[in-house]
Amino acid sequence: MSATRAGRVNSWQGRPPGLPGAVPPPSVPLSFFAAASAGLVACGVAWIWVRSTAVGDPTADPVVAAVHLAVLATLAMGIIGAMHQFTPVITGRPLYSIRLARLTFVTWLAASWLLPIGIATEQLAITAISGVFAGVGIVLLVINLGIPLLVKGKGIAVVALRFALVGAVLTTCLGITFVGDRQGHWFHLAGHIDLAMAIIGLFSWLGITYIGVAEKLWSMFMLAHISGAHRAGQLAVWATPPGAALLATGLAWSISSLAYIGAFVLAIGLASHLVSLYDHMRQRRRKVDLHLIFVVTSAAWLIVGAGLAISAVLTLPDDTHRGEALAAAATAAFGGWLLEALVAHAHKVLPFILWSVLRARGVATGPGGKPLMFADLYHRRWAEVTYLTVTFGIAALCLGLGASLPTAVALAGFLFVLTGIVITTNLSLPPIWLLAQLAR
């Protein structure tokens, strides 16, 4: 695409001075993040609904529907929004097309809601339609992000995003196969197959996106400078996707040796991610704040997930039900790693995006009459409430699934609903109030 054509397709009228031209219009990432909040609310409602079924059979259809609301409508929706925002920032090259970005949002929104609805209601036609939407959405995503990532950009974050695109394609292909199997019964979707699909999605797509982008955001938000090549970050990016792929393949085909090798490589990648976080914390020039507490808690869920996964492997030969329960809890903890990180960075990234919107519309001062700051765009106390609700929600879900406690699962659902409502209200009402003040 020519420079003139790219500029016209990706134009943003009223762009504030000093904002890089490659950055997409705010409506692109904001639409994904808003939908992710709605997905979290729906996910919470679903966990309340399946609280008893989840502790009896974690692979039952109602539970699978709740999981897909968590992974597709919440985590993937938010991560795709982040990919649209950070790919242009990291590469310095605009998206191929803003229209494709909006079509990606529509198709993924349809897929992420129709699939769990189809599974929960046992309507095969709905699941088939959701598979079509998911396939189209990922094709659009690859076209829109793949061109800037392949044409321009270097560094570990760019490598991570390239891995993420491959992981997104693999995850979607597996999902479409899952949908097709519900139509044609090609093979038996046992629990280890579901787990293999989850591992690819969580680590080879969603997780590697966070790991790569975090290498940029941690330095920015912690004011941390790590001189020279950052080996821990590089190892985290290069080891996590292949480790997840080997582990998932070993699980899917029941090849124990391959699964153990994959688990070892994946553990190296995730451990390196934690070492990278430690390095950034050690070099930070900013005092402990809520963002750092969020990020450290997010990392802790990785450790909890690893412990639960090891417990599941040791327990399965003697007690199948208990082993499956622990495996489900481990998956929840790994998902909690990403959810906690997504909520954490939403409180940093969204105010930055909203700040640009307000400045573009002429809002220059905050509530106190001083120059508009990012901190003016949300209330700290409500952000602290969000930290508590999402953290205890993840803990309750892990406890409920691992210890077979339906009340704990229901509590987790309630806390997720509360998290979605609070974060949406907290990040939207202050900017709306400022715009209303300007209109007066």
N, C-alpha and C positions, 0 to 999 in steps of 0.2 A: 504494500500500500504506500502511495506517495505521502510525503510530509504534509502536503496541502490536504489531501483526502483524510489522513489521520487526524489532522487538526480539526477538520470540519465535523467528522464523525464523533470526536471526543470533546467537542467544544463545551464550555461551561460559561454561560453568560454571567457577568458579575463576579468572576473569579477574583478574590482578594489579591492585592499586590504582594508579590513575594512568594506566593504559593506555587510550587512547581507545576508546569503545564501538563505533566503526565498524570497528575492526580485526578481520578475520576470525579464526577459530580457527587456531592454528598448523598443524594438520593439512592445511589447504587449500593454502597455498603449499609446505609441506614435501613433499607428495606430488608436486607438479609438479617440484620441484628434484631429488628422488630419482630420478624417472623420467628427467629430463634427464641425470643422471650415467650411468644405465644405457644411455641412448641414445648417449652419447659412447663408451662401451665397445663397443657394437655397431657404431657408426660406424667405430671403429678397426679392428675385426676385418674389416669390409667392405672398407676400403681395403687391408688386407693381401691380401685375397682377389682384388681387382680390379687389383692393382698393374701387371700387364702390359697388361691391356685398357685401363686409363686412359690410358696413354701412346700407345696406338695409335689409340683413338677415344674421346674424352671424352664423346661422346653415346651410347655403347653402353648397352644395358639394365642390365648389372651395375653400371656406373659411375653411372647414374641412380639405381639402388637405394641405392648408398652415399651419394650426395648427399642423397637424401631422409631417410636416417637422420641425416645431419648437420643438415639444415635443420628437418625436422619433429620427429624424436624427441629432438633435443638443443636446438637454438636456440629453435624455436617452443615446445617444452614449457617450457623455462625462462622464456621471455618471457611466456607466458600465466600462469605462476605469479606472475611479478612484477606483471603487470597486475592479478591478483586481490588482491595485497597492497597495491599502491600506489594503486589507484583509490579505495578507501575512505579511505586516509590523506590523499590530496591533496584529495579533494572533501569529506571530513568526513561522508560519507553511506555507510551500510553497503551491501554487496552486496544485490541484490534477494532472493537466496535462497542459503543455504549448500548446500542440496541440489542446486541447479542447478550450483553450483561443482563439486561432487563428480561430477555427471553429465558435466560438461564434461571433467573429468580422464579419466574412463573412456572416453568416446567419442573424445577426442583421442589417448589412449594406444593404443586399438585402431587408429585411422586411421594414426597415425604408424609403427606397426610392420607393419600388414597391407599398406600400399601398397608399401614396398620389398620385402617378401617376395613379393607378387604379381608385381612387375616382375621380380625376380631369377629366379623360378621359371616365369615366363610363364603364370601362372594368372589368366586374365581374370576369373574369378568372384571371386577374392580382391581384385583391384584394384577391382572394382565395389563390393564390400562396404565397402572402405576409403573410397571416395568418399561412400558414404551416411553412415558414421560421421563423416567430416570435415565434411560439411554440417550434420549435427545438432549437432556440437560447436560450430561457429561460430555457429549460431543461438542456442544456449544462452549462448555468450559474449556476444553482442550484447545479449541480453535482460538478463543479469545485470549487465553493466558499463555498458550503454548508458543504463539508467534513471538511475543516480546521476550519470553524466557529463552527461546532458542536463538533468536537473533542477537540479543544483547544481554549483558549482565554477567558478572562473575562474583565469586565469593561463595561462602558456605551456605548463606541463606538462599541464593539462587539455586544451588545444587539441591537443597532441601525441597524447594518448590517444584523442581523438575521431578524429583522422586515422588512428590505428593500427587502430581498429575498422573504418573504411572499407577500409583496406588489407588487413585480415584477410579481409573479405568478398570483395574482389576476388581475392586470392590463392587462396582456397578455390574460388571459382567457376572460375578458370582451371584449378585442379587437377582439379576435377570434369570440366571439359571435356577435360582431358588423359586422364583415366580413361575417359571416354566414347569418345574417339577410338580408344583401344586396343580397344574393343569394336566400334565401327562404322566405323573408318577414314574419318572425315569429311574430314580434310585431312592434308597431309604435315607432320609435326612435325619441321621442319628445326632445325638448331642455333640459328638466330637466334630461333626461337620459344621454345625452351628458355631461352635467355638472357633474353628478354623476361619470361618468367614468373619467373625468378630475380631480376631487378631489382625487380619489383613486390614480391615477398616480402621481399627483403633490406632494401629502403629504404622502401617505402611502408607496411610493417607492422612488421617486427622492428626495423629501424634507427630509425624515427621514435619507437618506444616508448623505446628506449634514449636517444635524443637528448633527449626530453622529460623522462624521469625523472632523467637525469643532471643536468639543470639544478637539481634539488632535492638530489640526493645529493652532488654535488660541493661545494656550499656547506656541507653538513653534515659531510662526512668531511674536508674540507680546512680547515674553520673559516674559510671565505672569505666576505666580505661585499662584494657589489657594489651600490653605491648607485644609485638611479634605475632607469630602464628599461634592461634589458640587451638592447641592440639585436642583438648577435651571436647570442644564444640565440633571440631572436624570429625573426630571419631564417633561422636553421637550421631551425626548426620549420615556418615558412611556405613555404620554398623546396624542401625535400627531397622531400616527397610529390608535388607537381605535377611537379617535374623528373623524378622516377622514372617517373611515369605517362606523360609526354610521350616520354621516351626509350624506354620499353617499347613504346608504341604505334608509334613510328617504326620500331623494329626489327621488330615483328610484321608490319607492313604494308609494310615495305621503303620507307619514306618518309625518305630521308636527311636532308632539311632539318629535319623534325620531330625526328628522332633527335638531330641536332646541337644544336637548341634545347633539347631536354630534357636533354642531357648538360651544356650550359652552366648551366642553372638548377640541376640537381642538384649540379654542382660548386660553385656559389655556396652552396647549403645546407650541403654537407659542409665547405667551407672555413670557413663561419661557425661550424660546430660546433667546429672546431679552434681558431678564434679565441676562442670562448667558454671552451674548456679553458685556453687561455693566460691569459685574464683571471682565471679562478679560481686558477690557479697563482700568478699575480703577486700576488693579494690574499690568499693563504692565510696562516694563522697557525699552521700545523702543519708540523713538519719533514718532510723527505722520508721516506716510509715505503714499505712494500711495496705498499700500495694505489695510491699515486701512480705507482710504477714500472709496475704493471699497466696503469693507465689511460693513461699516456704510450705504452707499448708498443702498446696497443690502437689509439690514434690513429695510430701509425706505420704500422699495417697499412692504414689508409685511403690513406695516401700511396703505399705500395707498390702497392696495388690500382690506384690511378689511373695510376701509371707503367706497370704491366703492361697496363692497358686501352688506353692510348695506343699502346703498342708493338704490341698486337694489331691495332688499326685500321690502323696504318702497314704492318704485315707482311702482312695478309690478301690484298691485291691481288696480291702476288708469290708468296706461299707460303702456300697455304690451310692445310696441316697445321700449320705453325709458328704461324700466326695463331690457329688454334683452340686450340692448346696454350697460347699466351699468354693467350687469353681465359679458358680454364679456370683458369689460375693466378691471373688477376685476380679471378675469382669466389671462389676459395679465400681470397685475401687479404682481400676484403671480408667473407667469412664469418668469417675470423680476427679481424677488428675486433670483431665481436659476440661471438665465443667468448671472446676474451681479456677483454672487458668483463664478460661473464656470470660467468666464473670469479673475476674481481677482486671484483665486488660480492657474490658468494656468501660470500666470506670476511668481509664486513662485515655484510650483511643477515641471513644465516642465524644467526650468533651472537646477534644481537639477538632474533630470533624464538625461538631455543632458550633464551635467557636468560629470556624470559617464561614458557616452559613450565616451566623448572626452578623459578622463583620461585613459580609457581602450585602446584607440588607440594611446596613447603616447603624447597627448597634455597636457603640464604642465604649460604653461604660457599664459597669456592673451595678448591683443593687445599692452599693454604698457611694456611688458617684465616682469611684476610681476606675482606671482603665480595666476593661473587661479581661478577666483571667479565667483559666480553665476551671479553677476551683469554684467559680461562681455558677457553674453549670450543673452542679449537683450538691446535695446536702450530705456532709460527712457522716452525720449520725445515722442517716438511713443507709448509707453505704456500709456502716458497721453492722447494722441490722441484717443487711444482705449477706455479709460475711458469715454471720451466725446461722442464718437460715440455710444457706447452701452447704455449709460445713456440717452442721448437725443433720441435714437431710441426707447427705452422702453417708455419714456414719450410721444413721438409722437404717438406710437401705442395705448396707453391708452387714449390719447386725441381723436385720430381719431375714435376709436371704441365707446367711451363713448359719444362723442358729434356729432357723425355721420359726420365726416369730411374726405372724401376720400383723400384729398391732404395730410393730416397729416398721414394717413395710408401709402400712397406712400412714404412719407419722411422717415417713420420708416423703410420701406423696403430698401430704399437706404442706410440708416445708418447701417442696419444690414449687408448688402453686404460689405460696407466699413469696418466694424468691422472684419468680417471674413477674408478679404484680408489683413488688417493691422496686425492683431495678428499672422496670419500664416507667413507673411513675416518677422515680427519683431522677432519671436521666432525660425525661421529656418535659415535666412541668416547669422547671426553672427557665429553660430556653423559651418556652411558650409565654411565660410571664414577662420575660424581657422584651419579646416581640410585641406583646400587648401594651407594655409601657411606652414603647417607641411609637405605636400607633396613636397614642393619646397626645 
